[in-house]
C-alpha cells in the first residue's frame, strides 16, 4: 500500500491502462501545440498583427532612441 498521495496516484496510473492511454494522448496533443513550426507561425502572425496595428499609429512607431540608433528605420514597419 502506497504511503504518500503521490505514490497512490502513480500506482493508480500504473495499474490502469485506460488512464495511461488517455494521459498519453493528452500529452502528445499538448506537445503538438508547442511544435517549433506551430510556435514560429504563431509568432509570425503576432508580429504581422502588431505591424498592421502600428501602421495606423505613427507616434507609436517612433521609439525615444531614434536619434541614438541610426540603424532604426520607420520603414521597417
Secondary structure, DSSP 8 states (H G I E B T S, - for coil): --SSHHHHHHHHHHH-HHHHHHHHHHHHHHHHHT-HHHHHHHHHHHHHHHHHHHHT-HHHHS-TTTTT-TT--GGG-
